Amino acid sequence: MIKRYLGVMMFIFFSCNKYEPFCDCIDFSTPTPISLIYPSNFPTPNIPDSNPLTEEGVNLGRHLFYDPILSSDNTVSCASCHKQEYAFSDNIPFSSGVNGAQGMRHSQTLINVAFQETFDWDGKSNSLEEQAVRPIFNEIELHNNNWSEVINRLKMSELYSSLFCDAFGTEDIDSLHILMALSQFQRTLISYNSKFDNWFFNGGPYTLEEMNGFNIFSSERGDCFHCHPIGLFTDNTFHNNGLDSYFEDMGRYEITDNPLDRGLFKSPTLRNIEFSAPYMHDGRFSTLDEVIDHYNFGGHDSETVDPLMKYVGVGLLLTEEEKSDLKAFLLSLSDSSFINNSNFSNPFTN
């Protein structure tokens, strides 16, 4: 049931005639293409023709992801807010950046992002390459003023000239290749090896409680599957799930200026939800039980509450046993191999 993505995984060869300014590496050889492996019920990954995955590009991106050299004071990295043990999220509502500055939204998980078309809670970015720019210059996150600062630090490092050469055939570090490498690494963060997947694809063991929870999840009884369909367990779109009647954070509206988008946020994947607490865009719920209680309560009404929230003011009326079964199912989406995969871990400590 597993398929390989080969479509556009052709390496762009940097011919010294065509790309003469970049061909300053000694003994440069063609990087090794990577094929992503994923279940058949996943969509085709979004990989630009201009940025195919290679082992060398991913390795460079992994180093950049974990290196605080990208921050203005060399104290914060991408991994500071997106920790592998928390499914590349964080275990506190708001992560801290340079000088301890705190954001206003919870760090999103970086799970199966290769299959997404928009990024951030409000969808402000339309590609991983575009998204990767934002934290580098955000004053609350890595807090740089311009690309020159970042590039000069990388050029002074003994490590990166060879890594850029291996990945892209150039020792002339530039912003384009920094973003390409970061995006390549993140596209490899694929998770599909949960207990649920083993049962769903291979008929592996599954408890009665987990089965009951799956039936609640995937039917109108729990009404979860609309926004979190089987597979990625997110529809990758934006919803007002009844968290508030009044919005301090306008969500998607801040990007579109469409009044119908007030209070809408992107549905997160439920894969590895066991590891990614706290929950929601502002980390307001500390436990899965609180999340389930929110939906069982029915949510708060507002002008933009999603029509899929059909039980506002009424609630799902799940019994305690049903809530326990639903939780058991959600915990079966945990993929311990993902949070322990050495290919995703900090290369500076291995």
C-alpha positions as YAML, in Angstrom:
chain: A
units: angstrom
residues:
- id: 1
  name: MET
  ca: [0.00, 0.00, 0.00]
- id: 2
  name: ILE
  ca: [3.07, 2.25, 0.02]
- id: 3
  name: LYS
  ca: [4.06, 4.13, -3.12]
- id: 4
  name: ARG
  ca: [7.15, 6.07, -4.11]
- id: 5
  name: TYR
  ca: [7.14, 9.58, -5.40]
- id: 6
  name: LEU
  ca: [9.37, 9.81, -8.44]
- id: 7
  name: GLY
  ca: [7.60, 12.45, -10.51]
- id: 8
  name: VAL
  ca: [9.87, 15.46, -10.49]
- id: 9
  name: MET
  ca: [12.73, 14.09, -8.45]
- id: 10
  name: MET
  ca: [15.28, 14.93, -11.13]
- id: 11
  name: PHE
  ca: [18.37, 16.73, -9.95]
- id: 12
  name: ILE
  ca: [19.05, 20.11, -11.54]
- id: 13
  name: PHE
  ca: [22.65, 19.73, -12.72]
- id: 14
  name: PHE
  ca: [24.72, 22.85, -12.26]
- id: 15
  name: SER
  ca: [26.67, 22.97, -15.52]
- id: 16
  name: CYS
  ca: [29.66, 25.29, -15.23]
- id: 17
  name: ASN
  ca: [28.80, 26.81, -18.59]
- id: 18
  name: LYS
  ca: [25.22, 27.61, -17.63]
- id: 19
  name: TYR
  ca: [25.82, 28.40, -13.97]
- id: 20
  name: GLU
  ca: [29.39, 29.64, -14.15]
- id: 21
  name: PRO
  ca: [29.15, 32.02, -11.13]
- id: 22
  name: PHE
  ca: [28.23, 29.10, -8.88]
- id: 23
  name: CYS
  ca: [30.75, 26.52, -10.04]
- id: 24
  name: ASP
  ca: [33.53, 27.26, -7.61]
- id: 25
  name: CYS
  ca: [33.58, 23.91, -5.82]
- id: 26
  name: ILE
  ca: [36.44, 21.48, -6.15]
- id: 27
  name: ASP
  ca: [35.43, 17.92, -7.07]
- id: 28
  name: PHE
  ca: [31.73, 18.78, -7.20]
- id: 29
  name: SER
  ca: [29.60, 15.74, -8.02]
- id: 30
  name: THR
  ca: [25.91, 15.39, -8.78]
- id: 31
  name: PRO
  ca: [23.84, 15.20, -5.57]
- id: 32
  name: THR
  ca: [21.82, 12.06, -4.86]
- id: 33
  name: PRO
  ca: [18.06, 12.30, -5.55]
- id: 34
  name: ILE
  ca: [15.63, 11.24, -2.81]
- id: 35
  name: SER
  ca: [12.27, 9.53, -3.33]
- id: 36
  name: LEU
  ca: [9.69, 10.13, -0.62]
- id: 37
  name: ILE
  ca: [7.85, 7.09, 0.71]
- id: 38
  name: TYR
  ca: [4.29, 7.53, 1.92]
- id: 39
  name: PRO
  ca: [0.94, 5.69, 2.10]
- id: 40
  name: SER
  ca: [-1.37, 5.41, -0.88]
- id: 41
  name: ASN
  ca: [-4.07, 7.47, 0.86]
- id: 42
  name: PHE
  ca: [-1.75, 10.50, 1.01]
- id: 43
  name: PRO
  ca: [-1.94, 13.06, -1.81]
- id: 44
  name: THR
  ca: [0.97, 13.81, -4.12]
- id: 45
  name: PRO
  ca: [3.59, 15.88, -2.30]
- id: 46
  name: ASN
  ca: [4.16, 19.47, -3.32]
- id: 47
  name: ILE
  ca: [7.77, 19.56, -4.49]
- id: 48
  name: PRO
  ca: [8.75, 22.41, -6.83]
- id: 49
  name: ASP
  ca: [10.55, 21.44, -10.02]
- id: 50
  name: SER
  ca: [13.11, 24.08, -9.06]
- id: 51
  name: ASN
  ca: [13.90, 22.45, -5.71]
- id: 52
  name: PRO
  ca: [14.00, 18.64, -5.99]
- id: 53
  name: LEU
  ca: [15.01, 16.64, -2.94]
- id: 54
  name: THR
  ca: [18.58, 15.39, -2.68]
- id: 55
  name: GLU
  ca: [20.47, 13.76, 0.16]
- id: 56
  name: GLU
  ca: [22.95, 16.62, 0.21]
- id: 57
  name: GLY
  ca: [20.26, 19.32, 0.14]
- id: 58
  name: VAL
  ca: [18.36, 17.67, 2.98]
- id: 59
  name: ASN
  ca: [21.56, 17.30, 5.01]
- id: 60
  name: LEU
  ca: [22.32, 20.99, 4.57]
- id: 61
  name: GLY
  ca: [18.76, 21.91, 5.52]
- id: 62
  name: ARG
  ca: [18.92, 19.73, 8.61]
- id: 63
  name: HIS
  ca: [22.07, 21.53, 9.78]
- id: 64
  name: LEU
  ca: [20.51, 24.94, 9.14]
- id: 65
  name: PHE
  ca: [17.30, 23.91, 10.94]
- id: 66
  name: TYR
  ca: [19.19, 23.05, 14.13]
- id: 67
  name: ASP
  ca: [21.87, 25.74, 14.01]
- id: 68
  name: PRO
  ca: [21.34, 28.92, 16.10]
- id: 69
  name: ILE
  ca: [23.68, 30.64, 13.64]
- id: 70
  name: LEU
  ca: [20.56, 31.73, 11.75]
- id: 71
  name: SER
  ca: [19.47, 33.92, 14.68]
- id: 72
  name: SER
  ca: [20.82, 37.42, 15.24]
- id: 73
  name: ASP
  ca: [22.54, 36.52, 18.52]
- id: 74
  name: ASN
  ca: [23.30, 32.84, 17.86]
- id: 75
  name: THR
  ca: [20.91, 31.63, 20.57]
- id: 76
  name: VAL
  ca: [17.78, 30.43, 18.74]
- id: 77
  name: SER
  ca: [17.28, 27.93, 15.92]
- id: 78
  name: CYS
  ca: [14.24, 26.66, 14.05]
- id: 79
  name: ALA
  ca: [14.41, 23.62, 16.33]
- id: 80
  name: SER
  ca: [14.14, 25.82, 19.43]
- id: 81
  name: CYS
  ca: [10.42, 26.18, 18.72]
- id: 82
  name: HIS
  ca: [9.92, 23.00, 16.68]
- id: 83
  name: LYS
  ca: [11.31, 20.18, 18.81]
- id: 84
  name: GLN
  ca: [11.36, 16.63, 17.48]
- id: 85
  name: GLU
  ca: [10.20, 15.09, 20.76]
- id: 86
  name: TYR
  ca: [7.05, 17.22, 20.57]
- id: 87
  name: ALA
  ca: [6.34, 16.29, 16.93]
- id: 88
  name: PHE
  ca: [8.31, 19.37, 15.85]
- id: 89
  name: SER
  ca: [6.07, 21.61, 17.94]
- id: 90
  name: ASP
  ca: [6.66, 22.91, 21.46]
- id: 91
  name: ASN
  ca: [5.32, 21.88, 24.86]
- id: 92
  name: ILE
  ca: [4.42, 25.40, 25.96]
- id: 93
  name: PRO
  ca: [1.71, 27.67, 24.58]
- id: 94
  name: PHE
  ca: [4.11, 30.31, 23.23]
- id: 95
  name: SER
  ca: [7.74, 29.69, 22.36]
- id: 96
  name: SER
  ca: [10.51, 32.18, 23.03]
- id: 97
  name: GLY
  ca: [12.76, 33.73, 20.40]
- id: 98
  name: VAL
  ca: [15.75, 36.06, 20.58]
- id: 99
  name: ASN
  ca: [15.96, 37.98, 23.89]
- id: 100
  name: GLY
  ca: [13.13, 35.83, 25.28]
- id: 101
  name: ALA
  ca: [10.46, 37.50, 23.15]
- id: 102
  name: GLN
  ca: [7.26, 35.44, 23.00]
- id: 103
  name: GLY
  ca: [4.91, 34.95, 20.09]
- id: 104
  name: MET
  ca: [1.12, 34.97, 20.21]
- id: 105
  name: ARG
  ca: [0.49, 31.59, 18.60]
- id: 106
  name: HIS
  ca: [1.50, 28.06, 19.45]
- id: 107
  name: SER
  ca: [4.30, 26.53, 17.39]
- id: 108
  name: GLN
  ca: [2.72, 24.34, 14.74]
- id: 109
  name: THR
  ca: [3.79, 20.76, 14.23]
- id: 110
  name: LEU
  ca: [5.95, 20.05, 11.20]
- id: 111
  name: ILE
  ca: [4.37, 16.76, 10.17]
- id: 112
  name: ASN
  ca: [3.77, 15.80, 6.54]
- id: 113
  name: VAL
  ca: [4.26, 19.40, 5.44]
- id: 114
  name: ALA
  ca: [5.30, 18.12, 1.99]
- id: 115
  name: PHE
  ca: [1.60, 17.52, 1.37]
- id: 116
  name: GLN
  ca: [0.43, 21.01, 2.30]
- id: 117
  name: GLU
  ca: [-0.23, 23.98, 0.01]
- id: 118
  name: THR
  ca: [-0.51, 26.75, 2.61]
- id: 119
  name: PHE
  ca: [1.43, 27.27, 5.83]
- id: 120
  name: ASP
  ca: [1.10, 29.02, 9.19]
- id: 121
  name: TRP
  ca: [-2.07, 29.07, 11.28]
- id: 122
  name: ASP
  ca: [-3.54, 31.74, 9.00]
- id: 123
  name: GLY
  ca: [-2.14, 30.47, 5.69]
- id: 124
  name: LYS
  ca: [0.04, 33.51, 5.06]
- id: 125
  name: SER
  ca: [2.61, 31.42, 3.18]
- id: 126
  name: ASN
  ca: [1.98, 29.49, -0.01]
- id: 127
  name: SER
  ca: [5.14, 27.38, -0.04]
- id: 128
  name: LEU
  ca: [7.72, 26.11, 2.40]
- id: 129
  name: GLU
  ca: [10.31, 28.27, 0.69]
- id: 130
  name: GLU
  ca: [8.15, 31.35, 1.33]
- id: 131
  name: GLN
  ca: [7.36, 30.32, 4.88]
- id: 132
  name: ALA
  ca: [11.02, 29.78, 5.79]
- id: 133
  name: VAL
  ca: [11.76, 33.49, 5.27]
- id: 134
  name: ARG
  ca: [9.39, 34.71, 7.98]
- id: 135
  name: PRO
  ca: [11.01, 33.42, 11.20]
- id: 136
  name: ILE
  ca: [14.46, 34.50, 10.03]
- id: 137
  name: PHE
  ca: [13.41, 38.16, 10.03]
- id: 138
  name: ASN
  ca: [10.59, 38.11, 12.56]
- id: 139
  name: GLU
  ca: [11.58, 40.30, 15.53]
- id: 140
  name: ILE
  ca: [10.00, 37.80, 17.94]
- id: 141
  name: GLU
  ca: [11.77, 34.79, 16.45]
- id: 142
  name: LEU
  ca: [15.27, 34.86, 14.88]
- id: 143
  name: HIS
  ca: [15.29, 38.66, 14.68]
- id: 144
  name: ASN
  ca: [17.66, 39.39, 11.78]
- id: 145
  name: ASN
  ca: [17.62, 42.71, 9.95]
- id: 146
  name: ASN
  ca: [18.76, 41.62, 6.50]
- id: 147
  name: TRP
  ca: [20.15, 38.69, 4.53]
- id: 148
  name: SER
  ca: [23.70, 40.05, 4.65]
- id: 149
  name: GLU
  ca: [23.87, 39.41, 8.40]
- id: 150
  name: VAL
  ca: [22.77, 35.80, 7.99]
- id: 151
  name: ILE
  ca: [24.94, 35.05, 4.98]
- id: 152
  name: ASN
  ca: [28.08, 36.60, 6.52]
- id: 153
  name: ARG
  ca: [27.75, 34.38, 9.59]
- id: 154
  name: LEU
  ca: [27.38, 31.29, 7.41]
- id: 155
  name: LYS
  ca: [30.36, 32.27, 5.26]
- id: 156
  name: MET
  ca: [32.51, 32.65, 8.37]
- id: 157
  name: SER
  ca: [31.63, 29.11, 9.45]
- id: 158
  name: GLU
  ca: [34.09, 26.36, 8.55]
- id: 159
  name: LEU
  ca: [31.16, 23.98, 8.02]
- id: 160
  name: TYR
  ca: [28.85, 25.52, 5.49]
- id: 161
  name: SER
  ca: [30.96, 26.17, 2.41]
- id: 162
  name: SER
  ca: [31.39, 22.43, 1.87]
- id: 163
  name: LEU
  ca: [27.74, 21.67, 2.67]
- id: 164
  name: PHE
  ca: [26.50, 24.25, 0.16]
- id: 165
  name: CYS
  ca: [28.96, 22.93, -2.38]
- id: 166
  name: ASP
  ca: [27.73, 19.35, -1.91]
- id: 167
  name: ALA
  ca: [24.08, 20.38, -2.12]
- id: 168
  name: PHE
  ca: [24.04, 23.01, -4.84]
- id: 169
  name: GLY
  ca: [27.48, 23.14, -6.46]
- id: 170
  name: THR
  ca: [28.35, 26.52, -5.00]
- id: 171
  name: GLU
  ca: [30.37, 27.89, -2.12]
- id: 172
  name: ASP
  ca: [28.80, 31.30, -2.75]
- id: 173
  name: ILE
  ca: [26.12, 31.12, -0.05]
- id: 174
  name: ASP
  ca: [22.94, 33.02, -0.86]
- id: 175
  name: SER
  ca: [19.41, 33.40, 0.45]
- id: 176
  name: LEU
  ca: [17.82, 31.30, -2.29]
- id: 177
  name: HIS
  ca: [19.79, 28.19, -1.42]
- id: 178
  name: ILE
  ca: [19.30, 28.69, 2.32]
- id: 179
  name: LEU
  ca: [15.53, 28.60, 1.86]
- id: 180
  name: MET
  ca: [15.72, 25.71, -0.60]
- id: 181
  name: ALA
  ca: [17.72, 23.60, 1.85]
- id: 182
  name: LEU
  ca: [15.47, 24.34, 4.83]
- id: 183
  name: SER
  ca: [12.44, 23.39, 2.72]
- id: 184
  name: GLN
  ca: [14.02, 20.18, 1.51]
- id: 185
  name: PHE
  ca: [14.66, 18.98, 5.05]
- id: 186
  name: GLN
  ca: [11.14, 19.79, 6.21]
- id: 187
  name: ARG
  ca: [9.62, 17.90, 3.28]
- id: 188
  name: THR
  ca: [11.22, 14.70, 4.54]
- id: 189
  name: LEU
  ca: [9.41, 14.93, 7.91]
- id: 190
  name: ILE
  ca: [6.83, 12.31, 7.00]
- id: 191
  name: SER
  ca: [4.87, 10.32, 9.58]
- id: 192
  name: TYR
  ca: [2.66, 7.33, 8.81]
- id: 193
  name: ASN
  ca: [3.90, 4.53, 11.08]
- id: 194
  name: SER
  ca: [1.30, 4.61, 13.85]
- id: 195
  name: LYS
  ca: [-0.66, 1.78, 15.43]
- id: 196
  name: PHE
  ca: [-3.67, 3.01, 13.47]
- id: 197
  name: ASP
  ca: [-1.76, 2.73, 10.17]
- id: 198
  name: ASN
  ca: [-0.61, -0.77, 11.01]
- id: 199
  name: TRP
  ca: [-4.21, -1.78, 11.68]
- id: 200
  name: PHE
  ca: [-5.71, 0.14, 8.74]
- id: 201
  name: PHE
  ca: [-3.23, -1.13, 6.12]
- id: 202
  name: ASN
  ca: [-2.00, -4.41, 7.54]
- id: 203
  name: GLY
  ca: [-4.71, -5.65, 9.89]
- id: 204
  name: GLY
  ca: [-2.45, -5.24, 12.92]
- id: 205
  name: PRO
  ca: [-3.70, -5.40, 16.51]
- id: 206
  name: TYR
  ca: [-6.30, -2.88, 17.62]
- id: 207
  name: THR
  ca: [-8.24, -2.79, 20.86]
- id: 208
  name: LEU
  ca: [-12.01, -2.67, 21.15]
- id: 209
  name: GLU
  ca: [-11.71, 0.80, 22.70]
- id: 210
  name: GLU
  ca: [-9.62, 2.06, 19.78]
- id: 211
  name: MET
  ca: [-12.06, 0.56, 17.29]
- id: 212
  name: ASN
  ca: [-15.01, 2.17, 19.06]
- id: 213
  name: GLY
  ca: [-13.14, 5.46, 19.11]
- id: 214
  name: PHE
  ca: [-12.43, 5.20, 15.38]
- id: 215
  name: ASN
  ca: [-16.12, 4.61, 14.72]
- id: 216
  name: ILE
  ca: [-17.02, 7.68, 16.77]
- id: 217
  name: PHE
  ca: [-14.35, 9.75, 15.02]
- id: 218
  name: SER
  ca: [-15.33, 8.71, 11.51]
- id: 219
  name: SER
  ca: [-19.09, 9.08, 11.90]
- id: 220
  name: GLU
  ca: [-21.54, 11.84, 12.74]
- id: 221
  name: ARG
  ca: [-21.43, 10.66, 16.35]
- id: 222
  name: GLY
  ca: [-18.11, 12.39, 16.89]
- id: 223
  name: ASP
  ca: [-18.20, 14.54, 13.76]
- id: 224
  name: CYS
  ca: [-14.40, 14.75, 13.58]
- id: 225
  name: PHE
  ca: [-13.62, 13.36, 10.14]
- id: 226
  name: HIS
  ca: [-14.82, 16.38, 8.14]
- id: 227
  name: CYS
  ca: [-11.88, 18.56, 9.18]
- id: 228
  name: HIS
  ca: [-9.51, 15.68, 9.95]
- id: 229
  name: PRO
  ca: [-10.07, 13.10, 7.19]
- id: 230
  name: ILE
  ca: [-8.38, 9.71, 7.30]
- id: 231
  name: GLY
  ca: [-4.88, 9.89, 5.83]
- id: 232
  name: LEU
  ca: [-3.21, 13.17, 6.69]
- id: 233
  name: PHE
  ca: [-5.82, 13.74, 9.43]
- id: 234
  name: THR
  ca: [-6.19, 17.34, 8.32]
- id: 235
  name: ASP
  ca: [-8.07, 18.85, 5.41]
- id: 236
  name: ASN
  ca: [-5.40, 21.59, 5.24]
- id: 237
  name: THR
  ca: [-8.08, 24.29, 5.19]
- id: 238
  name: PHE
  ca: [-9.34, 26.91, 7.63]
- id: 239
  name: HIS
  ca: [-12.17, 26.68, 10.14]
- id: 240
  name: ASN
  ca: [-13.74, 28.50, 13.06]
- id: 241
  name: ASN
  ca: [-14.19, 25.58, 15.44]
- id: 242
  name: GLY
  ca: [-16.18, 27.47, 18.04]
- id: 243
  name: LEU
  ca: [-13.36, 28.38, 20.41]
- id: 244
  name: ASP
  ca: [-14.69, 31.91, 21.01]
- id: 245
  name: SER
  ca: [-17.59, 34.21, 20.36]
- id: 246
  name: TYR
  ca: [-15.24, 37.22, 20.33]
- id: 247
  name: PHE
  ca: [-11.86, 37.05, 18.61]
- id: 248
  name: GLU
  ca: [-8.70, 38.60, 20.02]
- id: 249
  name: ASP
  ca: [-6.80, 36.90, 17.19]
- id: 250
  name: MET
  ca: [-8.61, 37.27, 13.86]
- id: 251
  name: GLY
  ca: [-6.75, 34.39, 12.22]
- id: 252
  name: ARG
  ca: [-7.24, 33.99, 8.47]
- id: 253
  name: TYR
  ca: [-8.94, 37.40, 8.27]
- id: 254
  name: GLU
  ca: [-5.57, 39.09, 8.88]
- id: 255
  name: ILE
  ca: [-4.44, 37.70, 5.51]
- id: 256
  name: THR
  ca: [-7.59, 37.96, 3.38]
- id: 257
  name: ASP
  ca: [-9.51, 40.92, 4.90]
- id: 258
  name: ASN
  ca: [-12.59, 38.82, 4.23]
- id: 259
  name: PRO
  ca: [-15.08, 39.21, 7.12]
- id: 260
  name: LEU
  ca: [-16.07, 35.57, 6.65]
- id: 261
  name: ASP
  ca: [-12.54, 34.57, 7.66]
- id: 262
  name: ARG
  ca: [-12.64, 36.11, 11.15]
- id: 263
  name: GLY
  ca: [-11.60, 33.55, 13.72]
- id: 264
  name: LEU
  ca: [-10.62, 30.91, 11.16]
- id: 265
  name: PHE
  ca: [-7.44, 28.91, 11.66]
- id: 266
  name: LYS
  ca: [-5.87, 26.03, 9.81]
- id: 267
  name: SER
  ca: [-6.85, 22.55, 10.96]
- id: 268
  name: PRO
  ca: [-3.75, 20.86, 12.38]
- id: 269
  name: THR
  ca: [-3.01, 17.22, 11.72]
- id: 270
  name: LEU
  ca: [-4.03, 14.86, 14.50]
- id: 271
  name: ARG
  ca: [-1.07, 12.59, 13.83]
- id: 272
  name: ASN
  ca: [1.21, 12.44, 16.88]
- id: 273
  name: ILE
  ca: [-1.27, 14.52, 18.84]
- id: 274
  name: GLU
  ca: [-0.11, 12.70, 21.97]
- id: 275
  name: PHE
  ca: [3.21, 14.52, 21.73]
- id: 276
  name: SER
  ca: [2.14, 17.99, 20.60]
- id: 277
  name: ALA
  ca: [0.28, 19.44, 23.60]
- id: 278
  name: PRO
  ca: [-0.81, 22.12, 24.30]
- id: 279
  name: TYR
  ca: [-3.50, 22.43, 21.65]
- id: 280
  name: MET
  ca: [-5.19, 25.00, 19.40]
- id: 281
  name: HIS
  ca: [-3.60, 28.07, 17.82]
- id: 282
  name: ASP
  ca: [-3.09, 29.66, 21.22]
- id: 283
  name: GLY
  ca: [-2.27, 26.53, 23.20]
- id: 284
  name: ARG
  ca: [-5.28, 27.03, 25.45]
- id: 285
  name: PHE
  ca: [-5.94, 23.33, 26.05]
- id: 286
  name: SER
  ca: [-3.29, 21.43, 27.97]
- id: 287
  name: THR
  ca: [-4.70, 17.94, 27.51]
- id: 288
  name: LEU
  ca: [-6.55, 15.82, 24.98]
- id: 289
  name: ASP
  ca: [-9.37, 15.50, 27.50]
- id: 290
  name: GLU
  ca: [-9.89, 19.27, 27.35]
- id: 291
  name: VAL
  ca: [-9.97, 19.16, 23.54]
- id: 292
  name: ILE
  ca: [-12.57, 16.38, 23.55]
- id: 293
  name: ASP
  ca: [-14.61, 18.24, 26.18]
- id: 294
  name: HIS
  ca: [-14.61, 21.35, 23.98]
- id: 295
  name: TYR
  ca: [-16.17, 19.51, 21.06]
- id: 296
  name: ASN
  ca: [-18.47, 17.54, 23.33]
- id: 297
  name: PHE
  ca: [-19.70, 20.85, 24.72]
- id: 298
  name: GLY
  ca: [-20.43, 21.98, 21.16]
- id: 299
  name: GLY
  ca: [-18.34, 25.16, 21.01]
- id: 300
  name: HIS
  ca: [-19.26, 28.84, 21.11]
- id: 301
  name: ASP
  ca: [-21.46, 30.47, 18.52]
- id: 302
  name: SER
  ca: [-20.29, 33.37, 16.35]
- id: 303
  name: GLU
  ca: [-21.00, 34.82, 12.92]
- id: 304
  name: THR
  ca: [-18.25, 32.77, 11.30]
- id: 305
  name: VAL
  ca: [-18.52, 29.48, 13.19]
- id: 306
  name: ASP
  ca: [-18.09, 26.66, 10.71]
- id: 307
  name: PRO
  ca: [-21.26, 24.93, 9.46]
- id: 308
  name: LEU
  ca: [-19.49, 21.67, 10.25]
- id: 309
  name: MET
  ca: [-19.84, 22.59, 13.93]
- id: 310
  name: LYS
  ca: [-23.39, 21.29, 13.87]
- id: 311
  name: TYR
  ca: [-23.80, 20.89, 17.62]
- id: 312
  name: VAL
  ca: [-23.13, 24.44, 18.85]
- id: 313
  name: GLY
  ca: [-25.35, 25.08, 21.84]
- id: 314
  name: VAL
  ca: [-26.25, 21.39, 22.07]
- id: 315
  name: GLY
  ca: [-23.03, 19.39, 22.20]
- id: 316
  name: LEU
  ca: [-22.17, 15.89, 21.05]
- id: 317
  name: LEU
  ca: [-23.44, 14.41, 24.31]
- id: 318
  name: LEU
  ca: [-20.78, 11.73, 24.32]
- id: 319
  name: THR
  ca: [-20.76, 9.49, 27.36]
- id: 320
  name: GLU
  ca: [-17.66, 9.21, 29.52]
- id: 321
  name: GLU
  ca: [-16.99, 5.81, 27.94]
- id: 322
  name: GLU
  ca: [-17.30, 7.25, 24.44]
- id: 323
  name: LYS
  ca: [-14.94, 10.09, 25.28]
- id: 324
  name: SER
  ca: [-12.44, 7.56, 26.64]
- id: 325
  name: ASP
  ca: [-12.74, 5.47, 23.47]
- id: 326
  name: LEU
  ca: [-12.27, 8.53, 21.26]
- id: 327
  name: LYS
  ca: [-9.13, 9.42, 23.21]
- id: 328
  name: ALA
  ca: [-7.83, 5.86, 22.79]
- id: 329
  name: PHE
  ca: [-8.23, 6.21, 19.03]
- id: 330
  name: LEU
  ca: [-6.42, 9.56, 18.98]
- id: 331
  name: LEU
  ca: [-3.53, 8.06, 20.95]
- id: 332
  name: SER
  ca: [-3.30, 5.29, 18.34]
- id: 333
  name: LEU
  ca: [-2.17, 7.98, 15.87]
- id: 334
  name: SER
  ca: [1.16, 8.24, 17.71]
- id: 335
  name: ASP
  ca: [4.22, 7.38, 15.65]
- id: 336
  name: SER
  ca: [7.16, 6.88, 17.99]
- id: 337
  name: SER
  ca: [9.47, 6.18, 15.06]
- id: 338
  name: PHE
  ca: [8.84, 9.74, 13.85]
- id: 339
  name: ILE
  ca: [9.87, 11.49, 17.06]
- id: 340
  name: ASN
  ca: [12.87, 9.16, 17.42]
- id: 341
  name: ASN
  ca: [14.04, 9.11, 13.80]
- id: 342
  name: SER
  ca: [17.75, 9.87, 13.82]
- id: 343
  name: ASN
  ca: [17.50, 11.27, 10.28]
- id: 344
  name: PHE
  ca: [15.39, 14.10, 11.70]
- id: 345
  name: SER
  ca: [17.44, 14.75, 14.83]
- id: 346
  name: ASN
  ca: [20.06, 17.33, 15.70]
- id: 347
  name: PRO
  ca: [23.17, 16.62, 13.56]
- id: 348
  name: PHE
  ca: [25.39, 18.55, 15.97]
- id: 349
  name: THR
  ca: [24.74, 16.12, 18.82]
- id: 350
  name: ASN
  ca: [24.85, 12.81, 16.90]
...
